[in-house]
Amino acid sequence: MSNELEDRLAVQDVMLRYASTVDERDYEGYRALFTKDVVVVGMGANDMHGIDEYYPWWKEAIDKYANTQHMLSPTFAEFKEDKAYTRTDVQALHFFPGDAETTLIFWGTYKTDMTRVNGEWKISRHELVARGIKKS
């Protein structure tokens, strides 16, 4: 069992790896952040259940952009045994292929639950709450 400070740093690192794996197109690194039975809410028309349902949807969605940059706030976390309940604000820039003048800017909040699996924090529920979007 680790202490709360170690856990806070570890869940913060999960969210930072989340952003960097998206922006670097580290597909396997991204997939490894999740439990097999992850529930994803607010990203598609319906909730998605399991990494095998979510990952192909996510990869198709992210591959529509030439580049992205996800900037995150510090992660707020509450812990209960081997569960972490987190909130992280996000501002994400999305750049379109062949279009240097248009940027999609997204503001939102990730409500991400994590479970400790073999000593490592994994995302077990991931919800995106949209706050705003602007195309410029």
C-alpha positions in Angstrom: 0.0 0.0 0.0 1.4 3.4 -0.9 0.8 6.7 0.8 -1.6 9.4 -0.4 1.1 11.7 -1.7 2.5 8.9 -3.9 -1.0 8.1 -5.1 -1.7 11.7 -6.0 1.5 12.0 -8.0 0.7 8.6 -9.7 -2.8 9.6 -10.8 -1.6 13.0 -12.0 1.0 11.1 -14.1 -1.7 8.9 -15.6 -3.5 12.0 -16.8 -0.3 13.6 -18.1 0.5 10.3 -19.9 -3.1 10.4 -21.3 -2.5 13.9 -22.8 1.0 13.1 -24.1 0.0 9.7 -25.7 -2.8 11.4 -27.6 -0.6 14.3 -28.8 2.3 12.0 -29.7 0.0 9.4 -31.3 1.4 6.7 -29.0 -1.5 4.4 -29.7 -0.3 1.4 -27.6 0.7 3.7 -24.7 -2.8 5.3 -24.8 -4.5 1.9 -24.8 -2.4 0.7 -21.8 -3.8 3.5 -19.6 -7.2 1.8 -19.4 -8.6 -1.3 -17.7 -10.1 -3.9 -20.1 -13.6 -3.1 -18.8 -13.4 0.7 -18.9 -16.6 2.6 -19.3 -16.3 5.8 -21.4 -19.0 8.5 -21.2 -19.5 11.7 -23.1 -17.2 11.0 -26.1 -19.6 9.4 -28.6 -23.3 9.2 -29.1 -23.5 6.3 -26.5 -21.5 5.2 -23.6 -18.8 2.7 -24.5 -18.0 -0.4 -22.5 -14.6 -2.0 -22.6 -11.3 -1.0 -24.2 -12.1 -3.1 -27.3 -15.2 -1.0 -28.0 -13.6 2.4 -27.1 -10.2 2.2 -28.6 -11.1 1.8 -32.3 -13.7 4.7 -31.9 -11.0 6.9 -30.3 -8.3 6.1 -32.8 -10.6 6.9 -35.8 -11.6 10.2 -34.1 -8.1 11.3 -33.3 -6.7 10.3 -36.7 -8.9 13.0 -38.3 -6.5 15.6 -37.0 -3.0 16.4 -38.2 -2.0 17.4 -34.7 -3.4 18.0 -31.3 -2.3 19.6 -28.1 -4.0 18.8 -24.8 -3.3 21.1 -21.9 -4.4 19.9 -18.5 -5.1 21.5 -15.1 -3.7 19.9 -12.0 -5.7 16.8 -11.2 -8.0 16.9 -8.1 -8.2 13.4 -6.6 -10.1 11.7 -3.8 -9.1 8.2 -2.8 -11.0 5.2 -1.3 -8.8 2.2 -0.9 -7.7 1.1 -4.4 -10.0 3.6 -6.1 -9.3 7.2 -7.2 -11.9 9.7 -8.3 -10.4 12.5 -10.2 -11.3 15.7 -12.0 -9.0 17.4 -14.6 -9.8 20.4 -16.8 -8.6 20.3 -20.3 -8.1 22.7 -23.2 -7.3 21.0 -26.4 -6.2 22.4 -29.7 -7.0 20.3 -32.9 -5.3 21.1 -36.2 -6.7 19.9 -39.5 -4.7 18.2 -42.2 -3.8 20.5 -45.1 -5.4 23.5 -43.3 -2.9 25.7 -41.5 -5.4 28.4 -40.8 -8.2 26.6 -38.9 -7.9 25.4 -35.3 -10.6 23.7 -33.3 -10.4 24.7 -29.6 -12.1 22.5 -27.0 -12.7 23.2 -23.3 -13.9 20.5 -21.0 -13.5 18.4 -17.9 -12.4 14.8 -17.5 -14.0 13.0 -14.6 -11.8 10.0 -14.5 -12.1 7.1 -12.0 -9.0 4.9 -11.6 -8.4 1.5 -10.1 -5.1 0.2 -8.8 -4.3 -2.9 -10.8 -1.2 -4.8 -9.8 0.2 -1.7 -8.1 -0.5 0.6 -11.1 -3.3 3.1 -11.5 -5.5 2.4 -14.6 -8.5 4.3 -15.9 -11.7 2.4 -15.2 -14.3 5.1 -16.0 -13.6 8.1 -18.2 -16.1 10.9 -18.7 -15.7 14.0 -20.8 -17.9 16.9 -19.8 -17.9 19.4 -22.7 -17.6 23.1 -21.6 -17.2 24.8 -25.0 -15.9 24.5 -28.5 -14.7 27.1 -31.0 -13.4 26.8 -34.6 -11.2 29.7 -35.6 
